[in-house]
């Protein structure tokens, strides 16, 4: 679907209210030609969480946590162990 928009004085265009608050990636493939894609942004300091080896470890940890209920901590015994 082609839509004609006017770039405002500040250099902005509106994609419409249904896209408000969403993150988009803009790729300028040629001068004056852009591809706009909806997506999610992953901060650089969190990208390691998306590595396959880390995903495997996280999935194992989540599976363990789902099978093992939390227990009360005996703080005196814990303190004795770490001294």
Biopython code that builds the backbone (N, CA, C, O; Angstrom):
import numpy as np
from Bio.PDB.StructureBuilder import StructureBuilder

atoms = [
    (1, "UNK", "N", (0.839, -1.171, 0.000)),
    (1, "UNK", "CA", (0.000, 0.000, 0.000)),
    (1, "UNK", "C", (0.891, 1.243, 0.000)),
    (1, "UNK", "O", (1.737, 1.392, 0.881)),
    (2, "UNK", "N", (0.718, 2.099, -0.937)),
    (2, "UNK", "CA", (1.467, 3.353, -1.011)),
    (2, "UNK", "C", (0.732, 4.440, -0.255)),
    (2, "UNK", "O", (-0.481, 4.599, -0.389)),
    (3, "UNK", "N", (1.479, 5.185, 0.541)),
    (3, "UNK", "CA", (0.927, 6.315, 1.270)),
    (3, "UNK", "C", (1.852, 7.502, 1.052)),
    (3, "UNK", "O", (3.073, 7.361, 1.113)),
    (4, "UNK", "N", (1.287, 8.645, 0.806)),
    (4, "UNK", "CA", (2.090, 9.855, 0.625)),
    (4, "UNK", "C", (2.060, 10.650, 1.925)),
    (4, "UNK", "O", (0.994, 10.947, 2.465)),
    (5, "UNK", "N", (3.240, 10.986, 2.411)),
    (5, "UNK", "CA", (3.393, 11.777, 3.632)),
    (5, "UNK", "C", (4.250, 12.987, 3.304)),
    (5, "UNK", "O", (5.019, 12.965, 2.343)),
    (6, "UNK", "N", (4.124, 14.028, 4.084)),
    (6, "UNK", "CA", (4.964, 15.212, 3.937)),
    (6, "UNK", "C", (5.912, 15.276, 5.121)),
    (6, "UNK", "O", (5.492, 15.174, 6.273)),
    (7, "UNK", "N", (7.189, 15.444, 4.828)),
    (7, "UNK", "CA", (8.182, 15.581, 5.885)),
    (7, "UNK", "C", (8.057, 16.987, 6.452)),
    (7, "UNK", "O", (8.129, 17.971, 5.715)),
    (8, "UNK", "N", (7.869, 17.077, 7.760)),
    (8, "UNK", "CA", (7.706, 18.368, 8.426)),
    (8, "UNK", "C", (9.004, 19.152, 8.502)),
    (8, "UNK", "O", (10.066, 18.652, 8.133)),
    (9, "UNK", "N", (8.912, 20.372, 8.979)),
    (9, "UNK", "CA", (10.083, 21.257, 9.078)),
    (9, "UNK", "C", (11.177, 20.677, 9.972)),
    (9, "UNK", "O", (12.360, 20.961, 9.786)),
    (10, "UNK", "N", (10.768, 19.865, 10.940)),
    (10, "UNK", "CA", (11.749, 19.263, 11.856)),
    (10, "UNK", "C", (12.353, 17.982, 11.281)),
    (10, "UNK", "O", (13.197, 17.354, 11.920)),
    (11, "UNK", "N", (11.924, 17.589, 10.074)),
    (11, "UNK", "CA", (12.467, 16.387, 9.449)),
    (11, "UNK", "C", (11.742, 15.123, 9.834)),
    (11, "UNK", "O", (12.259, 14.026, 9.620)),
    (12, "UNK", "N", (10.550, 15.246, 10.401)),
    (12, "UNK", "CA", (9.810, 14.078, 10.880)),
    (12, "UNK", "C", (8.607, 13.783, 10.001)),
    (12, "UNK", "O", (8.045, 14.671, 9.360)),
    (13, "UNK", "N", (8.224, 12.495, 9.989)),
    (13, "UNK", "CA", (6.957, 12.077, 9.398)),
    (13, "UNK", "C", (6.210, 11.256, 10.440)),
    (13, "UNK", "O", (6.817, 10.730, 11.373)),
    (14, "UNK", "N", (4.915, 11.149, 10.287)),
    (14, "UNK", "CA", (4.103, 10.362, 11.214)),
    (14, "UNK", "C", (3.693, 9.069, 10.534)),
    (14, "UNK", "O", (3.253, 9.073, 9.384)),
    (15, "UNK", "N", (3.839, 7.969, 11.247)),
    (15, "UNK", "CA", (3.392, 6.678, 10.723)),
    (15, "UNK", "C", (1.963, 6.376, 11.141)),
    (15, "UNK", "O", (1.369, 5.413, 10.656)),
    (16, "UNK", "N", (1.409, 7.175, 12.022)),
    (16, "UNK", "CA", (0.042, 6.981, 12.489)),
    (16, "UNK", "C", (-0.004, 6.488, 13.923)),
    (16, "UNK", "O", (0.970, 5.943, 14.441)),
    (17, "UNK", "N", (-1.157, 6.689, 14.559)),
    (17, "UNK", "CA", (-1.320, 6.351, 15.979)),
    (17, "UNK", "C", (-1.141, 4.866, 16.265)),
    (17, "UNK", "O", (-0.705, 4.504, 17.358)),
    (18, "UNK", "N", (-1.467, 3.994, 15.309)),
    (18, "UNK", "CA", (-1.356, 2.561, 15.596)),
    (18, "UNK", "C", (0.098, 2.124, 15.798)),
    (18, "UNK", "O", (0.352, 1.035, 16.313)),
    (19, "UNK", "N", (1.041, 2.962, 15.398)),
    (19, "UNK", "CA", (2.450, 2.641, 15.595)),
    (19, "UNK", "C", (3.076, 3.441, 16.737)),
    (19, "UNK", "O", (4.276, 3.324, 16.987)),
    (20, "UNK", "N", (2.285, 4.241, 17.422)),
    (20, "UNK", "CA", (2.796, 5.093, 18.500)),
    (20, "UNK", "C", (3.487, 4.250, 19.569)),
    (20, "UNK", "O", (2.950, 3.236, 20.016)),
    (21, "UNK", "N", (4.666, 4.670, 19.969)),
    (21, "UNK", "CA", (5.405, 4.004, 21.034)),
    (21, "UNK", "C", (6.165, 2.765, 20.604)),
    (21, "UNK", "O", (6.878, 2.175, 21.416)),
    (22, "UNK", "N", (6.034, 2.353, 19.354)),
    (22, "UNK", "CA", (6.726, 1.156, 18.885)),
    (22, "UNK", "C", (8.095, 1.528, 18.320)),
    (22, "UNK", "O", (8.304, 2.648, 17.854)),
    (23, "UNK", "N", (9.011, 0.582, 18.369)),
    (23, "UNK", "CA", (10.348, 0.799, 17.849)),
    (23, "UNK", "C", (10.392, 0.357, 16.392)),
    (23, "UNK", "O", (9.854, -0.689, 16.030)),
    (24, "UNK", "N", (11.031, 1.158, 15.575)),
    (24, "UNK", "CA", (11.182, 0.810, 14.165)),
    (24, "UNK", "C", (12.648, 0.887, 13.778)),
    (24, "UNK", "O", (13.429, 1.627, 14.376)),
    (25, "UNK", "N", (13.003, 0.112, 12.772)),
    (25, "UNK", "CA", (14.334, 0.188, 12.188)),
    (25, "UNK", "C", (14.169, 0.828, 10.814)),
    (25, "UNK", "O", (13.333, 0.402, 10.017)),
    (26, "UNK", "N", (14.961, 1.838, 10.549)),
    (26, "UNK", "CA", (14.908, 2.498, 9.246)),
    (26, "UNK", "C", (16.197, 2.204, 8.506)),
    (26, "UNK", "O", (17.290, 2.403, 9.036)),
    (27, "UNK", "N", (16.061, 1.731, 7.282)),
    (27, "UNK", "CA", (17.204, 1.407, 6.444)),
    (27, "UNK", "C", (17.117, 2.261, 5.184)),
    (27, "UNK", "O", (16.197, 2.103, 4.382)),
    (28, "UNK", "N", (18.074, 3.162, 5.015)),
    (28, "UNK", "CA", (18.096, 3.977, 3.797)),
    (28, "UNK", "C", (18.851, 3.189, 2.734)),
    (28, "UNK", "O", (20.080, 3.119, 2.759)),
    (29, "UNK", "N", (18.116, 2.603, 1.807)),
    (29, "UNK", "CA", (18.726, 1.724, 0.810)),
    (29, "UNK", "C", (19.250, 2.488, -0.399)),
    (29, "UNK", "O", (20.031, 1.952, -1.185)),
    (30, "UNK", "N", (18.828, 3.721, -0.547)),
    (30, "UNK", "CA", (19.300, 4.604, -1.611)),
    (30, "UNK", "C", (18.939, 6.022, -1.171)),
    (30, "UNK", "O", (18.147, 6.190, -0.243)),
    (31, "UNK", "N", (19.485, 7.015, -1.796)),
    (31, "UNK", "CA", (19.152, 8.389, -1.436)),
    (31, "UNK", "C", (17.654, 8.608, -1.611)),
    (31, "UNK", "O", (17.124, 8.499, -2.716)),
    (32, "UNK", "N", (16.980, 8.920, -0.503)),
    (32, "UNK", "CA", (15.542, 9.170, -0.547)),
    (32, "UNK", "C", (14.675, 7.928, -0.562)),
    (32, "UNK", "O", (13.463, 8.028, -0.752)),
    (33, "UNK", "N", (15.272, 6.750, -0.365)),
    (33, "UNK", "CA", (14.503, 5.493, -0.359)),
    (33, "UNK", "C", (14.761, 4.783, 0.967)),
    (33, "UNK", "O", (15.898, 4.423, 1.275)),
    (34, "UNK", "N", (13.702, 4.583, 1.748)),
    (34, "UNK", "CA", (13.829, 3.963, 3.057)),
    (34, "UNK", "C", (12.945, 2.734, 3.158)),
    (34, "UNK", "O", (11.879, 2.659, 2.547)),
    (35, "UNK", "N", (13.403, 1.788, 3.932)),
    (35, "UNK", "CA", (12.573, 0.656, 4.343)),
    (35, "UNK", "C", (12.397, 0.805, 5.847)),
    (35, "UNK", "O", (13.375, 0.941, 6.581)),
    (36, "UNK", "N", (11.156, 0.778, 6.301)),
    (36, "UNK", "CA", (10.846, 0.922, 7.721)),
    (36, "UNK", "C", (10.268, -0.397, 8.202)),
    (36, "UNK", "O", (9.287, -0.888, 7.643)),
    (37, "UNK", "N", (10.876, -0.979, 9.247)),
    (37, "UNK", "CA", (10.421, -2.261, 9.794)),
    (37, "UNK", "C", (10.158, -2.125, 11.282)),
    (37, "UNK", "O", (10.957, -1.535, 12.010)),
    (38, "UNK", "N", (9.027, -2.676, 11.738)),
    (38, "UNK", "CA", (8.771, -2.761, 13.174)),
    (38, "UNK", "C", (9.703, -3.800, 13.761)),
    (38, "UNK", "O", (10.026, -4.790, 13.104)),
    (39, "UNK", "N", (10.135, -3.586, 14.977)),
    (39, "UNK", "CA", (11.014, -4.564, 15.594)),
    (39, "UNK", "C", (11.262, -4.245, 17.050)),
    (39, "UNK", "O", (10.632, -3.367, 17.640)),
    (40, "UNK", "N", (12.198, -4.984, 17.609)),
    (40, "UNK", "CA", (12.604, -4.782, 18.996)),
    (40, "UNK", "C", (14.073, -4.417, 19.015)),
    (40, "UNK", "O", (14.872, -4.924, 18.228)),
    (41, "UNK", "N", (14.402, -3.547, 19.910)),
    (41, "UNK", "CA", (15.774, -3.104, 20.058)),
    (41, "UNK", "C", (16.399, -3.829, 21.238)),
    (41, "UNK", "O", (15.814, -3.877, 22.319)),
    (42, "UNK", "N", (17.570, -4.387, 21.039)),
    (42, "UNK", "CA", (18.290, -5.062, 22.118)),
    (42, "UNK", "C", (19.521, -4.214, 22.440)),
    (42, "UNK", "O", (20.403, -4.056, 21.596)),
    (43, "UNK", "N", (19.584, -3.670, 23.657)),
    (43, "UNK", "CA", (20.751, -2.870, 24.033)),
    (43, "UNK", "C", (22.038, -3.696, 23.929)),
    (43, "UNK", "O", (22.024, -4.902, 24.176)),
    (44, "UNK", "N", (23.135, -3.055, 23.568)),
    (44, "UNK", "CA", (24.411, -3.754, 23.416)),
    (44, "UNK", "C", (24.777, -4.559, 24.655)),
    (44, "UNK", "O", (25.272, -5.681, 24.543)),
    (45, "UNK", "N", (24.534, -3.990, 25.843)),
    (45, "UNK", "CA", (24.943, -4.685, 27.065)),
    (45, "UNK", "C", (24.027, -5.853, 27.421)),
    (45, "UNK", "O", (24.283, -6.551, 28.403)),
    (46, "UNK", "N", (22.956, -6.085, 26.639)),
    (46, "UNK", "CA", (22.080, -7.238, 26.860)),
    (46, "UNK", "C", (22.136, -8.237, 25.708)),
    (46, "UNK", "O", (21.484, -9.280, 25.766)),
    (47, "UNK", "N", (22.895, -7.937, 24.677)),
    (47, "UNK", "CA", (22.920, -8.812, 23.501)),
    (47, "UNK", "C", (23.492, -10.193, 23.814)),
    (47, "UNK", "O", (23.144, -11.167, 23.146)),
    (48, "UNK", "N", (24.362, -10.294, 24.817)),
    (48, "UNK", "CA", (24.936, -11.587, 25.181)),
    (48, "UNK", "C", (23.866, -12.578, 25.620)),
    (48, "UNK", "O", (24.052, -13.788, 25.496)),
    (49, "UNK", "N", (22.744, -12.071, 26.134)),
    (49, "UNK", "CA", (21.658, -12.954, 26.573)),
    (49, "UNK", "C", (21.007, -13.697, 25.414)),
    (49, "UNK", "O", (20.301, -14.682, 25.629)),
    (50, "UNK", "N", (21.234, -13.243, 24.206)),
    (50, "UNK", "CA", (20.599, -13.834, 23.035)),
    (50, "UNK", "C", (21.525, -14.781, 22.277)),
    (50, "UNK", "O", (21.152, -15.304, 21.227)),
    (51, "UNK", "N", (22.739, -15.006, 22.806)),
    (51, "UNK", "CA", (23.644, -15.976, 22.186)),
    (51, "UNK", "C", (23.098, -17.378, 22.427)),
    (51, "UNK", "O", (22.549, -17.643, 23.496)),
    (52, "UNK", "N", (23.236, -18.285, 21.458)),
    (52, "UNK", "CA", (22.693, -19.644, 21.608)),
    (52, "UNK", "C", (23.191, -20.378, 22.855)),
    (52, "UNK", "O", (22.408, -21.068, 23.509)),
    (53, "UNK", "N", (24.491, -20.243, 23.200)),
    (53, "UNK", "CA", (25.010, -20.945, 24.371)),
    (53, "UNK", "C", (24.378, -20.412, 25.655)),
    (53, "UNK", "O", (24.113, -21.182, 26.578)),
    (54, "UNK", "N", (24.140, -19.127, 25.720)),
    (54, "UNK", "CA", (23.515, -18.532, 26.900)),
    (54, "UNK", "C", (22.039, -18.910, 26.955)),
    (54, "UNK", "O", (21.512, -19.182, 28.034)),
    (55, "UNK", "N", (21.366, -18.931, 25.807)),
    (55, "UNK", "CA", (19.962, -19.335, 25.756)),
    (55, "UNK", "C", (19.796, -20.757, 26.284)),
    (55, "UNK", "O", (18.839, -21.041, 27.006)),
    (56, "UNK", "N", (20.717, -21.651, 25.931)),
    (56, "UNK", "CA", (20.673, -23.034, 26.424)),
    (56, "UNK", "C", (20.781, -23.064, 27.944)),
    (56, "UNK", "O", (20.014, -23.760, 28.608)),
    (57, "UNK", "N", (21.728, -22.314, 28.494)),
    (57, "UNK", "CA", (21.900, -22.263, 29.950)),
    (57, "UNK", "C", (20.671, -21.665, 30.631)),
    (57, "UNK", "O", (20.225, -22.163, 31.665)),
    (58, "UNK", "N", (20.127, -20.601, 30.051)),
    (58, "UNK", "CA", (18.931, -19.980, 30.633)),
    (58, "UNK", "C", (17.742, -20.933, 30.606)),
    (58, "UNK", "O", (16.994, -21.020, 31.580)),
    (59, "UNK", "N", (17.563, -21.644, 29.504)),
    (59, "UNK", "CA", (16.453, -22.600, 29.409)),
    (59, "UNK", "C", (16.592, -23.713, 30.443)),
    (59, "UNK", "O", (15.598, -24.136, 31.034)),
    (60, "UNK", "N", (17.822, -24.192, 30.667)),
    (60, "UNK", "CA", (18.050, -25.222, 31.693)),
    (60, "UNK", "C", (17.741, -24.672, 33.085)),
    (60, "UNK", "O", (17.121, -25.351, 33.904)),
    (61, "UNK", "N", (18.176, -23.441, 33.346)),
    (61, "UNK", "CA", (17.932, -22.828, 34.655)),
    (61, "UNK", "C", (16.442, -22.611, 34.891)),
    (61, "UNK", "O", (15.950, -22.836, 35.996)),
    (62, "UNK", "N", (15.730, -22.181, 33.871)),
    (62, "UNK", "CA", (14.284, -21.969, 34.002)),
    (62, "UNK", "C", (13.574, -23.291, 34.232)),
    (62, "UNK", "O", (12.671, -23.372, 35.065)),
    (63, "UNK", "N", (13.973, -24.338, 33.498)),
    (63, "UNK", "CA", (13.364, -25.664, 33.684)),
    (63, "UNK", "C", (13.607, -26.158, 35.107)),
    (63, "UNK", "O", (12.702, -26.713, 35.729)),
    (64, "UNK", "N", (14.832, -25.960, 35.635)),
    (64, "UNK", "CA", (15.134, -26.373, 37.005)),
    (64, "UNK", "C", (14.257, -25.605, 37.992)),
    (64, "UNK", "O", (13.697, -26.193, 38.917)),
    (65, "UNK", "N", (14.138, -24.296, 37.796)),
    (65, "UNK", "CA", (13.353, -23.466, 38.714)),
    (65, "UNK", "C", (11.877, -23.848, 38.696)),
    (65, "UNK", "O", (11.199, -23.749, 39.719)),
    (66, "UNK", "N", (11.378, -24.282, 37.548)),
    (66, "UNK", "CA", (9.975, -24.694, 37.456)),
    (66, "UNK", "C", (9.718, -26.011, 38.182)),
    (66, "UNK", "O", (8.601, -26.265, 38.632)),
    (67, "UNK", "N", (10.754, -26.855, 38.298)),
    (67, "UNK", "CA", (10.600, -28.164, 38.948)),
    (67, "UNK", "C", (10.949, -28.134, 40.430)),
    (67, "UNK", "O", (10.579, -29.047, 41.169)),
    (68, "UNK", "N", (11.647, -27.113, 40.870)),
    (68, "UNK", "CA", (12.129, -27.038, 42.252)),
    (68, "UNK", "C", (11.548, -25.814, 42.946)),
    (68, "UNK", "O", (11.836, -24.674, 42.582)),
    (69, "UNK", "N", (10.730, -26.075, 43.945)),
    (69, "UNK", "CA", (10.110, -24.975, 44.696)),
    (69, "UNK", "C", (11.149, -24.280, 45.564)),
    (69, "UNK", "O", (12.104, -24.911, 46.016)),
    (70, "UNK", "N", (10.972, -22.996, 45.797)),
    (70, "UNK", "CA", (11.896, -22.288, 46.683)),
    (70, "UNK", "C", (11.791, -22.824, 48.112)),
    (70, "UNK", "O", (10.727, -23.262, 48.548)),
    (71, "UNK", "N", (12.896, -22.782, 48.816)),
    (71, "UNK", "CA", (12.929, -23.227, 50.207)),
    (71, "UNK", "C", (13.369, -22.060, 51.080)),
    (71, "UNK", "O", (14.061, -21.153, 50.619)),
    (72, "UNK", "N", (12.962, -22.092, 52.341)),
    (72, "UNK", "CA", (13.420, -21.081, 53.288)),
    (72, "UNK", "C", (14.918, -21.240, 53.498)),
    (72, "UNK", "O", (15.435, -22.357, 53.508)),
    (73, "UNK", "N", (15.607, -20.131, 53.663)),
    (73, "UNK", "CA", (17.047, -20.149, 53.873)),
    (73, "UNK", "C", (17.355, -20.111, 55.360)),
    (73, "UNK", "O", (16.821, -19.285, 56.099)),
    (74, "UNK", "N", (18.230, -21.025, 55.789)),
    (74, "UNK", "CA", (18.733, -21.025, 57.163)),
    (74, "UNK", "C", (19.967, -20.121, 57.154)),
    (74, "UNK", "O", (21.061, -20.554, 56.792)),
    (75, "UNK", "N", (19.781, -18.870, 57.553)),
    (75, "UNK", "CA", (20.860, -17.898, 57.451)),
    (75, "UNK", "C", (22.043, -18.224, 58.360)),
    (75, "UNK", "O", (23.182, -17.898, 58.025)),
    (76, "UNK", "N", (21.793, -18.856, 59.492)),
    (76, "UNK", "CA", (22.906, -19.226, 60.374)),
    (76, "UNK", "C", (23.758, -20.302, 59.723)),
    (76, "UNK", "O", (24.986, -20.239, 59.786)),
    (77, "UNK", "N", (23.127, -21.286, 59.101)),
    (77, "UNK", "CA", (23.874, -22.339, 58.411)),
    (77, "UNK", "C", (24.625, -21.757, 57.208)),
    (77, "UNK", "O", (25.757, -22.154, 56.930)),
    (78, "UNK", "N", (24.006, -20.837, 56.511)),
    (78, "UNK", "CA", (24.653, -20.201, 55.362)),
    (78, "UNK", "C", (25.869, -19.400, 55.807)),
    (78, "UNK", "O", (26.920, -19.444, 55.168)),
    (79, "UNK", "N", (25.719, -18.674, 56.898)),
    (79, "UNK", "CA", (26.834, -17.888, 57.411)),
    (79, "UNK", "C", (27.990, -18.795, 57.814)),
    (79, "UNK", "O", (29.151, -18.465, 57.574)),
    (80, "UNK", "N", (27.681, -19.930, 58.424)),
    (80, "UNK", "CA", (28.726, -20.872, 58.834)),
    (80, "UNK", "C", (29.455, -21.440, 57.610)),
    (80, "UNK", "O", (30.664, -21.670, 57.659)),
    (81, "UNK", "N", (28.731, -21.662, 56.527)),
    (81, "UNK", "CA", (29.337, -22.220, 55.309)),
    (81, "UNK", "C", (30.280, -21.240, 54.630)),
    (81, "UNK", "O", (31.274, -21.655, 54.033)),
    (82, "UNK", "N", (29.988, -19.947, 54.711)),
    (82, "UNK", "CA", (30.801, -18.980, 53.976)),
    (82, "UNK", "C", (31.955, -18.410, 54.797)),
    (82, "UNK", "O", (32.770, -17.655, 54.266)),
    (83, "UNK", "N", (32.037, -18.755, 56.076)),
    (83, "UNK", "CA", (33.144, -18.257, 56.910)),
    (83, "UNK", "C", (34.387, -19.069, 56.689)),
    (83, "UNK", "O", (35.419, -18.798, 57.304)),
]
sb = StructureBuilder()
sb.init_structure("model")
sb.init_model(0)
sb.init_chain("A")
sb.init_seg("    ")
for serial, (resi, resn, name, xyz) in enumerate(atoms, 1):
    if name == "N":
        sb.init_residue(resn, " ", resi, " ")
    sb.init_atom(name, np.array(xyz, "f"), 0.0, 1.0, " ", f" {name:<3s}", serial, name[0])
structure = sb.get_structure()
